[in-house]
């Protein structure tokens, strides 16, 4: 494993541990963290969401975190309060491992920017 990959995993594990302390349960994977971000971005609290709404929340999270690199921008918020994002720059073609790394880096950036928390 490369040093930068090891550093990413250390930072990721610290984030997950911190979320676990806050929420009472450590997120199990990247999708769980994306769900948490989606709920946060929706701003309606942790309601009972349908399977489709849970997928929408994860999509909101992906768009939000990738907006830091200029891939998405917020288009509008609909009458029900759900944000809608628009793709403004093509996403790179990456394999699954690289996609996950990219998302984890952006998730870490999200928590650092939105909550002014440095995760080292």
TORGU-283628 format. One line per 8 residues: number of its first residue (from 1); their letters; for each residue y, z, x of N, C-alpha, C. Coordinates in Angstrom, 1 decimal. Layout:
BEGIN
NUM) a) Y,Z,X,Y,Z,X,Y,Z,X | ... .
//
This chain:
BEGIN
1) xxxxxxxx) -1.2,0.0,0.9,0.0,0.0,0.0,1.2,0.0,0.9 | 2.2,-0.8,0.6,3.5,-0.9,1.3,4.3,0.3,1.0 | 5.2,0.7,2.0,6.0,1.9,1.9,6.9,1.8,0.6 | 7.5,0.6,0.3,8.3,0.5,-0.9,7.5,0.7,-2.2 | 6.2,0.2,-2.2,5.4,0.4,-3.3,5.0,1.9,-3.5 | 4.8,2.6,-2.4,4.5,4.0,-2.4,5.8,4.8,-2.9 | 6.9,4.4,-2.4,8.2,5.1,-2.8,8.4,4.9,-4.3 | 8.1,3.7,-4.8,8.2,3.4,-6.3,7.3,4.3,-7.0 .
9) xxxxxxxx) 6.0,4.4,-6.6,5.1,5.3,-7.3,5.5,6.7,-7.3 | 6.0,7.2,-6.1,6.5,8.6,-6.1,7.6,8.8,-7.0 | 8.6,7.9,-7.0,9.7,8.1,-8.0,9.2,8.0,-9.4 | 8.3,7.1,-9.7,7.8,6.9,-11.1,7.1,8.2,-11.5 | 6.2,8.7,-10.6,5.5,10.0,-11.0,6.5,11.1,-11.2 | 7.6,11.2,-10.5,8.6,12.2,-10.7,9.2,12.0,-12.1 | 9.6,10.8,-12.4,10.2,10.5,-13.7,9.2,10.9,-14.8 | 8.0,10.5,-14.7,7.0,10.9,-15.8,6.8,12.4,-15.9 .
17) xxxxxxxx) 6.8,13.1,-14.8,6.6,14.5,-14.8,7.8,15.2,-15.5 | 9.0,14.7,-15.2,10.3,15.2,-15.8,10.3,14.9,-17.3 | 9.8,13.7,-17.7,9.8,13.4,-19.1,8.7,14.3,-19.8 | 7.6,14.6,-19.1,6.6,15.5,-19.6,7.2,16.9,-19.9 | 8.0,17.4,-18.9,8.6,18.7,-19.1,9.5,18.7,-20.3 | 10.3,17.6,-20.4,11.3,17.5,-21.5,10.6,17.4,-22.9 | 9.6,16.6,-23.0,9.0,16.2,-24.2,7.7,17.0,-24.6 | 7.2,17.8,-23.6,6.0,18.6,-23.9,4.7,17.8,-23.6 .
25) xxxxxxxx) 4.9,16.5,-23.3,3.7,15.7,-23.0,4.1,14.6,-22.1 | 3.4,14.5,-21.0,3.7,13.5,-19.9,3.3,12.1,-20.5 | 4.2,11.1,-20.4,3.9,9.8,-20.8,2.7,9.2,-20.0 | 1.8,8.5,-20.7,0.5,8.1,-20.1,0.7,6.8,-19.3 | 1.7,6.0,-19.6,1.8,4.7,-18.9,3.2,4.1,-19.1 | 3.4,3.0,-18.6,4.7,2.3,-18.7,5.1,2.1,-20.2 | 4.1,1.7,-21.0,4.4,1.4,-22.4,4.9,2.7,-23.1 | 4.4,3.8,-22.7,4.8,5.1,-23.3,6.3,5.3,-23.0 .
33) xxxxxxxx) 6.6,5.1,-21.7,8.0,5.3,-21.3,8.9,4.3,-22.0 | 8.5,3.1,-22.1,9.3,2.1,-22.8,9.5,2.5,-24.3 | 8.5,3.0,-24.9,8.6,3.5,-26.3,9.7,4.6,-26.3 | 9.7,5.5,-25.4,10.7,6.6,-25.3,12.1,6.0,-25.2 | 12.2,5.0,-24.3,13.5,4.4,-24.1,14.0,3.7,-25.4 | 13.0,3.0,-26.1,13.4,2.3,-27.3,13.8,3.3,-28.4 | 13.2,4.4,-28.5,13.6,5.4,-29.5,15.0,5.9,-29.2 | 15.2,6.2,-27.9,16.5,6.6,-27.4,17.6,5.6,-27.8 .
41) xxxxxxxx) 17.3,4.3,-27.5,18.3,3.3,-27.7,18.6,3.1,-29.2 | 17.5,3.2,-30.0,17.7,3.1,-31.5,18.6,4.2,-32.0 | 18.4,5.4,-31.4,19.3,6.5,-31.8,19.1,7.2,-33.1 | 17.9,7.0,-33.7,17.6,7.6,-35.0,16.6,8.8,-34.9 | 16.3,9.2,-33.6,15.3,10.3,-33.5,13.9,9.8,-33.5 | 13.0,10.7,-33.3,11.6,10.3,-33.3,11.0,10.3,-34.7 | 11.2,9.2,-35.4,10.7,9.1,-36.7,9.2,8.6,-36.7 | 8.6,8.5,-37.9,7.3,7.8,-38.0,7.6,6.3,-38.0 .
49) xxxxxxxx) 7.1,5.6,-37.0,7.3,4.2,-36.9,6.0,3.5,-37.2 | 6.1,2.3,-37.8,4.9,1.5,-38.0,4.5,0.8,-36.7 | 3.4,0.2,-36.6,2.9,-0.4,-35.4,3.9,-1.5,-35.0 | 4.4,-2.3,-35.9,5.3,-3.3,-35.6,6.7,-2.8,-35.1 | 7.1,-1.7,-35.7,8.3,-1.0,-35.3,8.2,-0.5,-33.8 | 7.0,0.1,-33.5,6.7,0.5,-32.2,6.8,-0.6,-31.2 | 6.3,-1.8,-31.5,6.4,-2.9,-30.7,7.9,-3.4,-30.5 | 8.6,-3.3,-31.6,10.0,-3.6,-31.6,10.8,-2.7,-30.7 .
57) xxxxxxxx) 10.4,-1.4,-30.7,11.1,-0.4,-29.9,10.8,-0.6,-28.4 | 9.6,-1.0,-28.1,9.3,-1.4,-26.7,10.1,-2.6,-26.3 | 10.2,-3.6,-27.2,11.0,-4.8,-26.9,12.5,-4.4,-26.6 | 13.0,-3.5,-27.4,14.4,-3.1,-27.3,14.5,-2.5,-25.9 | 13.6,-1.6,-25.5,13.6,-1.0,-24.2,13.5,-2.0,-23.0 | 12.6,-3.0,-23.1,12.5,-4.0,-22.1,13.9,-4.7,-22.0 | 14.4,-5.1,-23.1,15.7,-5.8,-23.0,16.8,-5.0,-22.4 | 16.9,-3.7,-22.8,17.9,-2.8,-22.3,17.8,-2.7,-20.8 .
65) xxxxxxxx) 16.6,-2.4,-20.3,16.4,-2.1,-18.9,16.6,-3.4,-18.1 | 16.2,-4.5,-18.6,16.4,-5.8,-17.9,17.9,-6.3,-18.0 | 18.6,-5.7,-18.9,20.0,-6.1,-19.0,20.8,-5.7,-17.7 | 20.3,-4.7,-17.0,20.9,-4.3,-15.7,20.9,-5.4,-14.7 | 20.0,-6.3,-14.8,19.9,-7.4,-13.8,20.4,-8.7,-14.5 | 21.0,-8.6,-15.6,21.6,-9.7,-16.3,20.7,-10.7,-17.0 | 19.5,-10.2,-17.3,18.5,-11.1,-18.0,18.8,-11.1,-19.5 | 19.3,-10.0,-20.1,19.6,-9.8,-21.5,21.0,-9.3,-21.7 .
73) xxxxxxxx) 21.5,-9.6,-22.8,22.7,-8.9,-23.3,22.6,-8.5,-24.7 | 23.3,-7.5,-25.1,23.2,-7.1,-26.5,23.9,-8.1,-27.4 | 23.2,-8.6,-28.4,23.8,-9.6,-29.3,24.5,-9.0,-30.4 | 23.8,-8.1,-31.2,24.4,-7.4,-32.3,23.4,-6.3,-32.7 | 24.0,-5.4,-33.6,23.2,-4.4,-34.2,23.2,-4.7,-35.7 | 21.9,-4.8,-36.2,21.8,-5.2,-37.6,22.2,-4.0,-38.6 | 22.1,-4.3,-39.9,22.6,-3.4,-40.9,21.7,-2.1,-40.9 | 20.5,-2.2,-40.4,19.7,-1.0,-40.3,19.8,-0.2,-39.0 .
81) xxxxxxxx) 20.7,-0.7,-38.1,21.0,0.0,-36.9,20.1,-0.4,-35.7 | 19.3,-1.5,-35.9,18.5,-2.0,-34.8,19.2,-3.0,-33.9 | 19.2,-2.7,-32.6,19.9,-3.7,-31.7,19.0,-4.9,-31.5 | 19.7,-6.0,-31.4,19.1,-7.3,-31.1,19.7,-7.9,-29.9 | 18.8,-8.3,-29.0,19.2,-8.7,-27.6,19.0,-10.2,-27.5 | 19.8,-10.8,-26.6,19.6,-12.3,-26.4,19.4,-12.5,-24.9 | 18.4,-13.3,-24.6,18.1,-13.7,-23.3,19.2,-14.6,-22.7 | 19.8,-14.2,-21.6,20.8,-15.0,-21.0,20.5,-15.6,-19.6 .
89) xxxxxxxx) 19.4,-15.2,-19.1,18.9,-15.7,-17.8,17.4,-15.7,-17.8 | 16.8,-16.8,-17.4,15.4,-16.9,-17.4,14.7,-15.8,-16.5 | 13.7,-15.2,-17.1,12.9,-14.2,-16.4,12.1,-14.9,-15.3 | 11.9,-14.2,-14.1,11.1,-14.9,-13.1,9.6,-14.9,-13.5 | 8.9,-15.8,-13.0,7.4,-15.9,-13.2,6.7,-15.0,-12.2 | 6.2,-13.9,-12.7,5.5,-12.9,-11.9,4.2,-12.6,-12.4 | 3.3,-12.2,-11.5,1.9,-11.8,-12.0,2.1,-10.4,-12.6 | 1.0,-9.9,-13.2,1.1,-8.7,-14.0,1.5,-7.5,-13.1 .
97) xxxxxxxx) 1.0,-7.4,-11.9,1.4,-6.3,-11.0,2.9,-6.3,-10.7 | 3.4,-7.5,-10.4,4.8,-7.6,-10.0,5.7,-7.4,-11.3 | 5.2,-7.8,-12.4,6.0,-7.5,-13.7,6.1,-6.0,-13.9 | 5.0,-5.3,-13.7,5.0,-3.9,-13.9,6.0,-3.2,-12.9 | 5.9,-3.7,-11.6,6.8,-3.1,-10.6,8.3,-3.3,-11.0 | 8.6,-4.6,-11.4,9.9,-4.9,-11.8,10.4,-4.0,-13.0 | 9.6,-3.8,-14.0,9.9,-3.0,-15.1,10.1,-1.5,-14.7 | 9.2,-1.0,-13.9,9.3,0.3,-13.4,10.6,0.6,-12.7 .
105) xxxxxxxx) 11.0,-0.4,-11.8,12.3,-0.2,-11.1,13.4,-0.2,-12.0 | 13.4,-1.1,-13.0,14.5,-1.1,-14.0,14.5,0.1,-14.9 | 13.3,0.7,-15.2,13.3,1.9,-16.0,13.9,3.1,-15.2 | 13.5,3.1,-13.9,14.1,4.2,-13.1,15.7,4.0,-13.0 | 16.1,2.8,-12.9,17.6,2.5,-12.9,18.2,3.0,-14.3 | 17.5,2.7,-15.4,18.0,3.2,-16.7,18.2,4.7,-16.7 | 17.2,5.4,-16.3,17.4,6.9,-16.3,18.4,7.4,-15.3 | 18.6,6.7,-14.2,19.6,7.1,-13.3,21.0,6.8,-13.8 .
113) xxxxxxxx) 21.2,5.6,-14.5,22.5,5.2,-15.0,22.8,6.0,-16.3 | 21.9,6.0,-17.3,22.1,6.5,-18.6,22.2,8.0,-18.6 | 21.5,8.7,-17.7,21.4,10.1,-17.7,21.9,10.7,-16.4 | 22.5,9.9,-15.6,23.1,10.3,-14.3,22.1,11.2,-13.5 | 20.9,10.8,-13.5,19.8,11.5,-12.8,19.3,10.7,-11.6 | 19.4,11.2,-10.4,18.8,10.5,-9.3,17.4,10.9,-9.2 | 16.5,9.8,-9.1,15.1,10.1,-9.0,14.6,9.6,-7.6 | 14.5,10.5,-6.7,14.0,10.2,-5.3,12.7,10.9,-5.0 .
//
